[in-house]
Amino acid sequence: MAVDSIKGSLREKGVRLTRQRELLLEIIDRSGEHLDAERLYLLAKEKDSKLNRVTVYRTLKLLKQGGLVDELDLMHYGGDQHYYETRMKQEHAHVVCLRCGKVEEFFGEPLQRLRRQIESHFGFQILLARTEVGGYCSHCQSLRAREMEQVAAREAAAQQALVEPNGLVSRGRPKRSA
């Protein structure tokens, strides 16, 4: 949803769009990121030194209640933090790397098809759908593969160290002298 559309929705609901509320809304919409409240506060504070955290939290609550922003947990990657994005007209899935926290957005027919299948199967009218997929991005897959190779090499070296020169595996007991 475009910022202008959100501003119009706020006015229709009788919500006064203060300079600070407008600033927060623009940052959420234009950042290109999924911001948590603290990050939003820090970005906004750079532009308006008088802004305080209470204003950020109150504005987020107002925008959420008005259905103008979505609150996301993004697979709880950051713990219990919540992230915010302006409500978009087109549904999308969030694809979250569980290692580095990178978030990608997926748009496409498969999501619409799933929605139709659910509605048809359950006779359910979907008003809101949030889809999150957790896994590893290609970069983190490469890092994990290297780490697994290193672990396997260390384990092999440790096993080799347990093998005595005569080829028998030592169990850590002292050898008896003859």
Order of alpha helices (4+ residues) and beta strands (2+ residues): alpha-alpha-beta-alpha-alpha-beta-beta-beta-beta-alpha-beta-alpha
